[in-house]
Amino acid sequence: MTADNLVIGGMAAFSTVDYPQHLAATLFLQGCPWRCHYCHNPHLIPLQTGDEKITWQQAHKHLKSRQGLLGAVVFSGGEPTIQKALLPALQQTRAMGFRNGLHTGAPHLKLLEPLLPWLDWVGLDIKALPSDYENITTNRHAGPESWVAIAALQNAGVDFECRLTWHGALQSPDQVITVGRRLADKGVRRFAVQIARSDQMLNDSIGNGYLSAENRQRVEGTLMPYFETLHIRE
């Protein structure tokens, strides 16, 4: 397996938001084992792309032209860890002098662990409490390994942020607060609550999940003391 086998569904040549404090290029990898109701990239769920796809050689050429200009490469998805070609790709980007970032829900710890030596920062998607994952992902076996990934990242010394996507029809303010407190108990220092985007969702039937300003402020005000950084992101 080589990096040439990487199945890339899209690329953001320049991003100021995908890797903290660094300009980055972001590669969106195909494939995801979950079917989250609020997923706003449903085209990335299948492992194969449509007619238009980006090859690793094209991505590599772009990155080579941006050496010294960009600080990082972020592998997002989909769920990037399910692609075996991710490891050699990380090794190549590290050799090119880039910091490596990863956006993952960590559905399988055994797929994340070999990547840890090659990662500098991870955005870890925590969907809910482990017992509530099926309500979000529609997968009854989801949840426990995502939470175990927190300790794996801590033990490996990889910088990371936990983030939760909040859709009002799927989780109450109390549930979000409980998740945040549980994360803090596990030593998580950075937490972001991302408001679900309702303009393009896998399951439109759940509605827009309206969240009042009062509920947002309540979650932010309650959780702020628990973390070094807490963000509510639109």
Backbone as CSV, one residue per row, in Angstrom:
resi,resn,N_x,N_y,N_z,CA_x,CA_y,CA_z,C_x,C_y,C_z
1,MET,0.842,-1.195,0.000,0.000,0.000,0.000,0.879,1.247,0.000
2,THR,0.659,2.143,-0.940,1.410,3.386,-1.014,0.450,4.568,-0.949
3,ALA,1.015,5.755,-0.824,0.194,6.955,-0.786,-0.591,7.141,-2.077
4,ASP,-0.117,6.563,-3.168,-0.832,6.680,-4.440,-2.214,6.044,-4.376
5,ASN,-2.444,5.173,-3.408,-3.751,4.526,-3.264,-4.761,5.387,-2.512
6,LEU,-4.334,6.540,-2.037,-5.228,7.398,-1.279,-6.383,7.863,-2.172
7,VAL,-7.602,7.723,-1.663,-8.789,8.153,-2.410,-9.226,9.501,-1.851
8,ILE,-9.022,10.541,-2.643,-9.246,11.916,-2.197,-10.491,12.465,-2.877
9,GLY,-11.433,12.927,-2.071,-12.674,13.449,-2.620,-12.664,14.941,-2.844
10,GLY,-11.694,15.652,-2.287,-11.626,17.093,-2.455,-10.413,17.671,-1.751
11,MET,-10.086,18.902,-2.066,-8.924,19.548,-1.450,-9.195,21.038,-1.288
12,ALA,-8.872,21.561,-0.121,-8.847,23.004,0.098,-7.381,23.410,0.057
13,ALA,-7.009,24.114,-0.984,-5.589,24.431,-1.194,-5.027,25.322,-0.105
14,PHE,-5.914,26.066,0.575,-5.470,27.029,1.581,-6.555,27.154,2.643
15,SER,-6.201,26.931,3.896,-7.172,27.025,4.982,-6.533,27.704,6.181
16,THR,-7.320,28.593,6.801,-6.858,29.254,8.026,-7.539,28.692,9.268
17,VAL,-8.438,27.721,9.096,-9.250,27.256,10.231,-9.094,25.773,10.556
18,ASP,-8.459,25.005,9.689,-8.437,23.554,9.893,-7.311,23.069,10.796
19,TYR,-6.294,23.902,11.017,-5.187,23.549,11.908,-4.879,24.790,12.752
20,PRO,-4.978,24.697,14.060,-4.803,25.887,14.911,-3.476,26.594,14.680
21,GLN,-3.566,27.887,14.415,-2.405,28.785,14.347,-1.451,28.465,13.198
22,HIS,-1.924,27.714,12.221,-1.087,27.424,11.051,-1.925,27.473,9.782
23,LEU,-1.345,28.000,8.731,-1.960,27.903,7.418,-1.802,26.471,6.932
24,ALA,-2.852,25.936,6.332,-2.822,24.518,5.981,-3.494,24.274,4.640
25,ALA,-3.123,23.177,4.033,-3.895,22.588,2.941,-4.665,21.420,3.540
26,THR,-5.905,21.254,3.117,-6.755,20.208,3.682,-7.197,19.248,2.595
27,LEU,-6.969,17.970,2.835,-7.395,16.920,1.918,-8.586,16.191,2.531
28,PHE,-9.657,16.068,1.758,-10.860,15.394,2.229,-10.895,13.985,1.641
29,LEU,-10.721,12.994,2.515,-10.619,11.617,2.063,-11.989,10.951,2.022
30,GLN,-12.144,10.063,1.066,-13.416,9.353,0.899,-13.579,8.243,1.932
31,GLY,-14.824,7.953,2.222,-15.161,6.795,3.032,-15.465,7.125,4.477
32,CYS,-16.577,6.592,4.992,-16.924,6.734,6.408,-17.829,5.576,6.804
33,PRO,-17.564,4.938,7.958,-18.402,3.813,8.397,-19.690,4.252,9.079
34,TRP,-19.837,5.558,9.331,-21.001,6.057,10.029,-21.928,6.789,9.072
35,ARG,-23.153,7.001,9.531,-24.148,7.741,8.753,-24.792,8.770,9.689
36,CYS,-23.996,9.726,10.130,-24.499,10.720,11.079,-25.630,11.522,10.436
37,HIS,-26.703,11.696,11.178,-27.880,12.372,10.635,-27.548,13.754,10.082
38,TYR,-26.664,14.494,10.772,-26.374,15.870,10.377,-25.171,15.983,9.439
39,CYS,-24.648,14.872,8.957,-23.458,14.902,8.097,-23.658,15.896,6.949
40,HIS,-22.720,16.848,6.827,-22.842,17.839,5.758,-21.902,17.550,4.586
41,ASN,-21.241,16.400,4.619,-20.423,15.948,3.479,-20.840,14.534,3.066
42,PRO,-22.123,14.312,2.798,-22.564,12.946,2.494,-21.915,12.355,1.248
43,HIS,-21.424,13.215,0.360,-20.753,12.708,-0.841,-19.432,12.017,-0.513
44,LEU,-18.914,12.236,0.697,-17.659,11.603,1.096,-17.872,10.252,1.780
45,ILE,-19.112,9.863,2.024,-19.362,8.601,2.725,-18.916,7.378,1.916
46,PRO,-19.229,7.281,0.619,-18.748,6.117,-0.143,-17.225,6.120,-0.235
47,LEU,-16.632,4.966,-0.268,-15.173,4.876,-0.335,-14.639,5.324,-1.688
48,GLN,-15.466,5.221,-2.713,-15.043,5.647,-4.044,-15.593,7.030,-4.362
49,THR,-14.875,7.765,-5.205,-15.308,9.101,-5.600,-16.183,9.017,-6.840
50,GLY,-16.723,10.152,-7.219,-17.433,10.247,-8.485,-16.443,10.417,-9.618
51,ASP,-16.859,11.078,-10.664,-16.001,11.240,-11.838,-14.817,12.154,-11.567
52,GLU,-15.046,13.182,-10.744,-13.980,14.126,-10.454,-13.292,13.736,-9.150
53,LYS,-12.022,13.433,-9.251,-11.271,13.095,-8.051,-9.869,13.657,-8.163
54,ILE,-9.219,13.761,-7.037,-7.863,14.283,-6.971,-6.924,13.136,-6.650
55,THR,-5.903,12.975,-7.424,-4.932,11.911,-7.158,-3.915,12.403,-6.128
56,TRP,-3.263,11.443,-5.484,-2.221,11.814,-4.531,-1.090,12.537,-5.239
57,GLN,-0.785,12.154,-6.463,0.281,12.825,-7.199,-0.054,14.298,-7.419
58,GLN,-1.308,14.597,-7.727,-1.718,15.990,-7.899,-1.624,16.749,-6.578
59,ALA,-2.090,16.120,-5.503,-2.019,16.757,-4.184,-0.569,16.972,-3.769
60,HIS,0.264,15.972,-4.012,1.682,16.053,-3.653,2.360,17.195,-4.416
61,LYS,2.016,17.332,-5.679,2.596,18.405,-6.493,2.214,19.762,-5.932
62,HIS,0.961,19.901,-5.532,0.517,21.165,-4.940,1.266,21.437,-3.642
63,LEU,1.379,20.428,-2.789,2.064,20.621,-1.513,3.527,20.989,-1.724
64,LYS,4.151,20.366,-2.678,5.567,20.661,-2.954,5.741,22.122,-3.369
65,SER,4.759,22.630,-4.112,4.837,24.030,-4.548,4.567,25.006,-3.408
66,ARG,4.042,24.508,-2.296,3.702,25.373,-1.157,4.639,25.184,0.029
67,GLN,5.715,24.457,-0.155,6.687,24.307,0.923,7.246,25.675,1.297
68,GLY,7.261,25.975,2.577,7.721,27.272,3.041,6.621,28.311,3.116
69,LEU,5.473,28.011,2.510,4.334,28.928,2.536,3.232,28.421,3.457
70,LEU,3.002,27.117,3.434,2.021,26.496,4.318,2.743,25.784,5.454
71,GLY,2.117,25.766,6.612,2.752,25.122,7.755,2.290,23.709,8.007
72,ALA,1.123,23.338,7.438,0.539,22.057,7.815,-0.299,21.482,6.683
73,VAL,-0.500,20.175,6.786,-1.436,19.457,5.927,-2.433,18.767,6.850
74,VAL,-3.711,18.927,6.564,-4.755,18.307,7.366,-5.481,17.262,6.531
75,PHE,-5.611,16.083,7.087,-6.358,15.004,6.443,-7.714,14.916,7.138
76,SER,-8.759,15.189,6.375,-10.107,15.213,6.908,-10.955,14.229,6.120
77,GLY,-12.256,14.305,6.263,-13.084,13.341,5.562,-14.531,13.772,5.484
78,GLY,-15.387,12.738,5.387,-15.179,11.313,5.571,-14.502,10.991,6.900
79,GLU,-14.054,9.761,6.955,-13.272,9.272,8.084,-11.938,8.795,7.552
80,PRO,-10.894,9.639,7.620,-9.629,9.329,6.950,-8.912,8.097,7.463
81,THR,-9.124,7.701,8.727,-8.346,6.588,9.269,-8.696,5.247,8.647
82,ILE,-9.821,5.154,7.929,-10.178,3.859,7.344,-9.387,3.567,6.076
83,GLN,-8.642,4.558,5.576,-7.821,4.326,4.394,-6.399,3.946,4.804
84,LYS,-5.958,2.770,4.395,-4.623,2.296,4.753,-3.524,3.151,4.133
85,ALA,-3.837,3.815,3.041,-2.842,4.652,2.377,-2.569,5.943,3.137
86,LEU,-3.330,6.213,4.194,-3.108,7.436,4.958,-1.729,7.437,5.616
87,LEU,-1.290,6.308,6.138,0.001,6.255,6.829,1.151,6.662,5.908
88,PRO,1.319,6.060,4.732,2.420,6.513,3.864,2.262,7.963,3.418
89,ALA,1.029,8.444,3.304,0.838,9.849,2.950,1.345,10.758,4.072
90,LEU,1.030,10.411,5.319,1.521,11.180,6.462,3.050,11.172,6.512
91,GLN,3.615,10.039,6.215,5.076,9.945,6.225,5.695,10.853,5.163
92,GLN,5.039,10.951,4.023,5.556,11.812,2.958,5.408,13.288,3.310
93,THR,4.253,13.667,3.858,4.078,15.078,4.195,4.999,15.496,5.338
94,ARG,5.236,14.609,6.276,6.189,14.907,7.348,7.592,15.091,6.758
95,ALA,7.973,14.235,5.818,9.295,14.345,5.188,9.442,15.643,4.401
96,MET,8.316,16.194,3.956,8.343,17.459,3.215,8.423,18.659,4.151
97,GLY,8.349,18.419,5.445,8.499,19.493,6.410,7.198,20.076,6.928
98,PHE,6.066,19.446,6.593,4.778,19.938,7.062,4.406,19.320,8.408
99,ARG,3.670,20.065,9.195,2.993,19.486,10.342,1.797,18.702,9.823
100,ASN,1.495,17.595,10.487,0.365,16.761,10.074,-0.803,16.925,11.023
101,GLY,-1.962,17.265,10.459,-3.189,17.332,11.235,-4.176,16.287,10.759
102,LEU,-5.053,15.874,11.652,-6.047,14.847,11.328,-7.381,15.222,11.959
103,HIS,-8.439,15.147,11.168,-9.806,15.250,11.688,-10.393,13.842,11.686
104,THR,-10.785,13.346,12.835,-11.246,11.960,12.912,-12.285,11.784,14.012
105,GLY,-13.172,10.835,13.800,-14.072,10.388,14.847,-13.539,9.167,15.555
106,ALA,-12.382,8.655,15.101,-11.719,7.499,15.706,-12.669,6.324,15.916
107,PRO,-13.287,5.816,14.843,-14.224,4.702,15.020,-13.547,3.396,15.407
108,HIS,-12.255,3.258,15.033,-11.515,2.035,15.347,-10.136,2.432,15.865
109,LEU,-9.883,2.183,17.120,-8.615,2.588,17.725,-7.429,1.947,17.028
110,LYS,-7.575,0.711,16.574,-6.460,0.012,15.933,-6.027,0.686,14.633
111,LEU,-6.916,1.459,14.024,-6.560,2.185,12.810,-5.881,3.514,13.141
112,LEU,-6.192,4.085,14.285,-5.586,5.348,14.685,-4.186,5.166,15.250
113,GLU,-3.980,4.136,16.029,-2.721,3.989,16.771,-1.465,4.009,15.894
114,PRO,-1.424,3.338,14.736,-0.195,3.387,13.920,0.099,4.775,13.363
115,LEU,-0.901,5.643,13.338,-0.725,6.978,12.778,-0.140,7.964,13.783
116,LEU,-0.257,7.662,15.067,0.067,8.627,16.116,1.489,9.179,16.038
117,PRO,2.520,8.367,15.726,3.871,8.931,15.652,4.047,9.968,14.544
118,TRP,3.111,9.998,13.611,3.232,10.884,12.451,2.271,12.069,12.524
119,LEU,1.606,12.225,13.650,0.625,13.293,13.803,1.125,14.361,14.772
120,ASP,0.814,15.614,14.446,1.168,16.737,15.319,-0.047,17.316,16.025
121,TRP,-1.206,17.174,15.395,-2.435,17.708,15.995,-3.626,16.925,15.467
122,VAL,-4.622,16.716,16.340,-5.820,15.970,15.966,-7.055,16.730,16.434
123,GLY,-8.018,16.840,15.551,-9.354,17.296,15.915,-10.215,16.056,16.093
124,LEU,-10.509,15.686,17.340,-11.215,14.436,17.636,-12.704,14.711,17.796
125,ASP,-13.493,14.161,16.892,-14.944,14.326,16.959,-15.533,13.368,17.989
126,ILE,-16.072,13.932,19.027,-16.804,13.166,20.028,-18.282,13.459,19.792
127,LYS,-19.022,12.446,19.376,-20.400,12.680,18.935,-21.375,12.860,20.087
128,ALA,-21.140,12.147,21.177,-22.087,12.090,22.290,-21.450,11.256,23.388
129,LEU,-22.182,11.008,24.456,-21.760,9.982,25.405,-21.731,8.643,24.680
130,PRO,-20.866,7.709,25.081,-20.802,6.421,24.376,-22.153,5.744,24.225
131,SER,-23.001,5.852,25.227,-24.302,5.179,25.186,-25.270,5.824,24.205
132,ASP,-24.950,7.051,23.747,-25.870,7.780,22.864,-25.391,7.838,21.415
133,TYR,-24.280,7.187,21.096,-23.717,7.299,19.742,-24.682,6.827,18.661
134,GLU,-25.414,5.773,18.940,-26.311,5.242,17.910,-27.346,6.282,17.489
135,ASN,-27.738,7.160,18.408,-28.705,8.208,18.079,-28.153,9.191,17.053
136,ILE,-26.814,9.301,16.995,-26.176,10.240,16.073,-25.694,9.530,14.813
137,THR,-24.986,8.416,15.002,-24.275,7.772,13.895,-25.082,6.688,13.197
138,THR,-26.187,6.249,13.806,-27.014,5.121,13.352,-26.255,3.799,13.401
139,ASN,-25.117,3.770,14.113,-24.312,2.554,14.239,-24.332,2.119,15.699
140,ARG,-24.895,0.962,15.982,-25.051,0.522,17.367,-23.728,0.205,18.047
141,HIS,-22.668,-0.004,17.252,-21.374,-0.355,17.845,-20.451,0.856,17.994
142,ALA,-20.932,2.029,17.607,-20.095,3.226,17.673,-20.013,3.757,19.100
143,GLY,-18.958,4.504,19.371,-18.864,5.224,20.630,-17.692,4.894,21.527
144,PRO,-17.625,3.667,22.064,-16.589,3.400,23.069,-15.167,3.671,22.588
145,GLU,-14.833,3.268,21.355,-13.444,3.435,20.907,-13.103,4.903,20.680
146,SER,-14.096,5.703,20.304,-13.839,7.135,20.138,-13.407,7.753,21.462
147,TRP,-14.045,7.344,22.528,-13.679,7.877,23.848,-12.343,7.331,24.322
148,VAL,-12.042,6.094,24.000,-10.737,5.525,24.378,-9.606,6.233,23.632
149,ALA,-9.922,6.786,22.456,-8.898,7.491,21.677,-8.338,8.687,22.430
150,ILE,-9.112,9.240,23.361,-8.614,10.374,24.149,-7.347,9.985,24.902
151,ALA,-7.389,8.854,25.589,-6.215,8.393,26.339,-5.071,8.047,25.402
152,ALA,-5.385,7.488,24.224,-4.337,7.146,23.267,-3.595,8.402,22.805
153,LEU,-4.324,9.464,22.542,-3.688,10.722,22.136,-2.868,11.316,23.272
154,GLN,-3.395,11.268,24.476,-2.667,11.793,25.627,-1.384,11.013,25.865
155,ASN,-1.460,9.703,25.787,-0.284,8.870,26.031,0.781,9.060,24.956
156,ALA,0.334,9.364,23.728,1.279,9.563,22.631,1.837,10.981,22.603
157,GLY,1.278,11.863,23.423,1.754,13.241,23.450,1.353,14.056,22.236
158,VAL,0.267,13.662,21.583,-0.213,14.382,20.403,-1.183,15.477,20.858
159,ASP,-0.931,16.694,20.410,-1.827,17.796,20.737,-3.184,17.550,20.084
160,PHE,-4.266,17.862,20.796,-5.575,17.595,20.210,-6.642,18.484,20.822
161,GLU,-7.731,18.567,20.093,-8.943,19.242,20.538,-10.096,18.276,20.368
162,CYS,-11.000,18.236,21.322,-12.240,17.483,21.150,-13.300,18.446,20.653
163,ARG,-14.127,17.945,19.726,-15.215,18.785,19.241,-16.482,17.962,19.141
164,LEU,-17.608,18.611,19.400,-18.915,17.968,19.323,-19.804,18.794,18.410
165,THR,-20.451,18.136,17.461,-21.416,18.821,16.602,-22.782,18.757,17.272
166,TRP,-23.378,19.935,17.439,-24.627,20.034,18.203,-25.786,20.346,17.270
167,HIS,-26.718,19.413,17.176,-27.977,19.613,16.466,-29.090,19.536,17.500
168,GLY,-29.914,20.558,17.555,-30.896,20.670,18.625,-31.907,19.542,18.693
169,ALA,-32.142,18.878,17.561,-33.099,17.774,17.560,-32.493,16.481,18.069
170,LEU,-31.172,16.435,18.198,-30.484,15.195,18.571,-29.911,15.238,19.982
171,GLN,-29.560,16.435,20.463,-29.001,16.529,21.811,-29.503,17.798,22.491
172,SER,-29.864,17.644,23.746,-30.316,18.779,24.551,-29.107,19.527,25.117
173,PRO,-29.305,20.740,25.607,-28.207,21.434,26.284,-27.626,20.619,27.436
174,ASP,-28.474,19.947,28.193,-27.983,19.137,29.312,-27.077,18.011,28.830
175,GLN,-27.428,17.404,27.700,-26.596,16.328,27.174,-25.237,16.854,26.730
176,VAL,-25.224,18.011,26.089,-23.956,18.615,25.662,-23.100,18.965,26.876
177,ILE,-23.719,19.514,27.889,-22.990,19.856,29.113,-22.419,18.598,29.768
178,THR,-23.182,17.518,29.780,-22.703,16.267,30.379,-21.498,15.733,29.615
179,VAL,-21.549,15.806,28.289,-20.398,15.381,27.484,-19.181,16.225,27.837
180,GLY,-19.360,17.530,27.895,-18.239,18.409,28.215,-17.622,18.102,29.565
181,ARG,-18.458,17.902,30.568,-17.934,17.588,31.903,-17.192,16.257,31.915
182,ARG,-17.721,15.287,31.185,-17.057,13.980,31.115,-15.686,14.100,30.439
183,LEU,-15.614,14.918,29.397,-14.333,15.140,28.729,-13.333,15.805,29.668
184,ALA,-13.801,16.802,30.405,-12.920,17.487,31.358,-12.404,16.516,32.412
185,ASP,-13.258,15.603,32.846,-12.842,14.600,33.824,-11.726,13.718,33.283
186,LYS,-11.687,13.568,31.959,-10.659,12.744,31.329,-9.395,13.544,30.987
187,GLY,-9.369,14.795,31.391,-8.178,15.604,31.194,-8.137,16.358,29.884
188,VAL,-9.249,16.399,29.160,-9.301,17.174,27.921,-9.229,18.661,28.270
189,ARG,-8.364,19.394,27.562,-8.156,20.812,27.884,-8.803,21.761,26.884
190,ARG,-9.062,21.248,25.665,-9.637,22.098,24.626,-10.883,21.429,24.056
191,PHE,-11.971,22.180,24.024,-13.250,21.640,23.583,-13.944,22.662,22.694
192,ALA,-14.533,22.192,21.610,-15.293,23.063,20.712,-16.656,22.447,20.466
193,VAL,-17.691,23.255,20.567,-19.050,22.843,20.220,-19.385,23.488,18.882
194,GLN,-19.598,22.638,17.879,-19.864,23.119,16.529,-21.360,23.027,16.250
195,ILE,-21.974,24.129,15.879,-23.395,24.131,15.573,-23.601,23.456,14.211
196,ALA,-24.452,22.445,14.189,-24.672,21.677,12.962,-25.197,22.587,11.853
197,ARG,-24.701,22.361,10.658,-25.166,23.102,9.490,-26.344,22.353,8.881
198,SER,-27.482,23.023,8.797,-28.695,22.354,8.335,-28.958,22.531,6.846
199,ASP,-28.091,23.258,6.152,-28.334,23.516,4.735,-28.066,22.282,3.865
200,GLN,-27.271,21.355,4.380,-26.943,20.151,3.602,-26.669,19.013,4.579
201,MET,-27.676,18.189,4.829,-27.535,17.111,5.796,-27.916,15.785,5.150
202,LEU,-27.326,14.718,5.672,-27.661,13.389,5.171,-29.126,13.066,5.425
203,ASN,-29.624,13.462,6.587,-31.008,13.190,6.954,-31.753,14.504,7.185
204,ASP,-32.403,15.001,6.146,-33.101,16.279,6.252,-34.319,16.213,7.166
205,SER,-34.802,15.006,7.433,-36.039,14.878,8.203,-35.888,15.313,9.656
206,ILE,-34.657,15.464,10.153,-34.477,15.883,11.544,-34.669,17.392,11.711
207,GLY,-34.833,18.116,10.611,-35.083,19.547,10.708,-33.820,20.351,10.958
208,ASN,-34.006,21.639,11.190,-32.824,22.509,11.320,-32.238,22.512,12.725
209,GLY,-32.917,21.894,13.683,-32.351,21.794,15.031,-32.095,23.136,15.676
210,TYR,-33.063,24.034,15.573,-32.877,25.398,16.069,-32.361,25.412,17.507
211,LEU,-31.356,26.241,17.720,-30.786,26.409,19.059,-30.918,27.869,19.459
212,SER,-31.575,28.119,20.552,-31.771,29.498,21.001,-30.465,30.067,21.544
213,ALA,-30.365,31.387,21.519,-29.199,32.059,22.080,-29.060,31.739,23.565
214,GLU,-30.189,31.607,24.230,-30.168,31.284,25.657,-29.513,29.925,25.908
215,ASN,-29.869,28.919,25.098,-29.283,27.590,25.279,-27.799,27.582,24.951
216,ARG,-27.412,28.305,23.915,-25.982,28.380,23.579,-25.195,29.033,24.719
217,GLN,-25.739,30.120,25.235,-25.058,30.826,26.320,-24.985,29.971,27.577
218,ARG,-26.028,29.191,27.791,-26.025,28.315,28.970,-24.939,27.267,28.873
219,VAL,-24.811,26.638,27.700,-23.770,25.634,27.503,-22.391,26.260,27.638
220,GLU,-22.202,27.403,26.997,-20.896,28.062,27.050,-20.554,28.500,28.471
221,GLY,-21.509,29.121,29.141,-21.248,29.605,30.487,-20.989,28.493,31.487
222,THR,-21.683,27.368,31.322,-21.507,26.250,32.245,-20.173,25.562,32.045
223,LEU,-19.768,25.400,30.782,-18.572,24.614,30.490,-17.279,25.426,30.491
224,MET,-17.369,26.735,30.373,-16.167,27.561,30.261,-15.141,27.278,31.367
225,PRO,-15.556,27.144,32.628,-14.550,26.937,33.680,-13.817,25.594,33.597
226,TYR,-14.319,24.658,32.806,-13.752,23.316,32.772,-12.572,23.178,31.806
227,PHE,-12.366,24.165,30.923,-11.393,23.989,29.847,-10.472,25.184,29.715
228,GLU,-9.269,24.919,29.191,-8.366,26.021,28.864,-8.947,26.872,27.738
229,THR,-9.519,26.182,26.731,-10.202,26.897,25.654,-11.519,26.204,25.377
230,LEU,-12.558,26.997,25.200,-13.865,26.496,24.811,-14.419,27.412,23.737
231,HIS,-14.825,26.815,22.611,-15.355,27.594,21.511,-16.737,27.084,21.124
232,ILE,-17.638,28.004,20.834,-18.910,27.672,20.214,-18.800,28.147,18.766
233,ARG,-18.787,27.221,17.835,-18.525,27.568,16.438,-19.785,27.426,15.598
234,GLU,-20.036,28.435,14.798,-21.173,28.404,13.875,-20.802,27.569,12.651
